[in-house]
Amino acid sequence: MTQLALALAERDRGIARVKSKNADWVETMRSAARMLARRKADRIITADDLREWVKTHPEVGEPTHYNAYGAVFCRNPDFEFAGYTKSVQPQGHGNIIRKWRLVAA
């Protein structure tokens, strides 16, 4: 196996672990992501948008790992990749994050 193949396999195992430990949270956030995207004319959102929403809905709580925010969009047929932007959240440190467009109703 090549180094890239090994790295991708490890990434996929990590995503699966985070999703399984946060399954209910991910499903709640997928619903929130669809709702937030429908409110925007371009239907595009980011993990930063979800972090902001969680701040106003403390009953949802935080996931066990911050990568769960990305798991909301991973293999989610409701959204398609729509480019990159810089994170505006303090914990994002201005890093590049993905933008996601709602494609499903």
C-alpha positions in Angstrom: 0.0 0.0 0.0 1.3 3.5 -0.8 1.7 6.2 1.8 -1.2 8.1 0.4 -3.5 5.0 0.5 -2.4 4.3 4.1 -3.1 8.0 5.1 -6.5 7.9 3.5 -7.4 4.7 5.2 -6.4 6.1 8.6 -8.4 9.2 7.9 -11.5 7.2 7.1 -11.0 5.1 10.3 -10.7 8.3 12.3 -13.9 9.8 10.7 -15.8 6.6 11.4 -14.7 6.7 15.1 -15.7 10.3 15.6 -19.0 9.7 13.8 -19.8 6.6 15.9 -19.0 8.3 19.2 -21.1 11.4 18.3 -23.9 9.7 16.2 -26.8 11.5 17.8 -25.0 14.9 17.8 -24.0 14.5 14.1 -27.7 13.7 13.1 -28.9 16.8 15.1 -26.3 18.9 13.5 -27.2 17.6 10.0 -30.7 18.9 10.6 -29.4 22.2 11.8 -27.1 22.4 8.8 -30.0 21.9 6.4 -32.0 24.5 8.2 -29.2 27.1 8.2 -28.4 26.5 4.6 -32.0 27.0 3.5 -31.9 30.5 5.2 -29.1 31.6 2.8 -29.7 32.6 -0.8 -26.6 30.7 -2.0 -27.4 27.7 0.4 -23.7 27.6 1.4 -22.6 27.0 5.0 -19.4 26.0 6.9 -18.5 24.3 10.1 -18.1 27.9 11.5 -21.8 28.4 10.9 -22.6 25.3 12.9 -20.3 26.4 15.8 -22.1 29.7 15.9 -25.5 27.9 16.0 -24.4 25.6 18.8 -23.5 28.7 20.9 -27.1 29.8 20.7 -28.4 26.3 21.3 -26.4 25.0 24.4 -28.9 22.2 24.9 -27.2 20.5 21.8 -23.9 20.5 23.6 -20.4 20.0 22.1 -19.2 16.8 20.5 -16.6 14.6 22.1 -14.1 15.7 19.4 -13.9 18.9 17.3 -13.6 16.8 14.1 -17.3 15.9 14.5 -18.1 19.3 12.9 -16.6 18.0 9.7 -18.3 14.6 10.1 -21.6 16.5 9.7 -20.8 17.0 6.0 -18.7 13.9 5.4 -20.5 11.5 3.1 -23.7 13.6 3.5 -25.6 13.5 0.2 -27.5 16.6 1.2 -24.4 18.8 0.7 -21.8 19.2 -2.0 -18.3 20.8 -1.8 -18.5 24.5 -2.8 -14.9 25.8 -2.2 -12.8 27.1 0.6 -12.8 30.0 3.0 -10.9 31.0 6.1 -12.2 30.1 9.5 -13.4 33.1 11.6 -13.8 31.1 14.8 -11.0 31.5 17.4 -10.3 27.8 17.5 -10.0 27.8 13.7 -6.9 30.1 13.8 -7.8 31.5 10.4 -7.2 28.1 8.8 -8.8 27.1 5.5 -12.1 25.3 5.9 -14.5 23.9 3.3 -17.8 25.5 2.2 -20.8 23.3 1.6 -23.8 23.9 -0.6 -27.2 22.3 0.2 -28.3 20.3 -2.8 -31.2 18.3 -1.3 -34.5 19.7 -0.2 
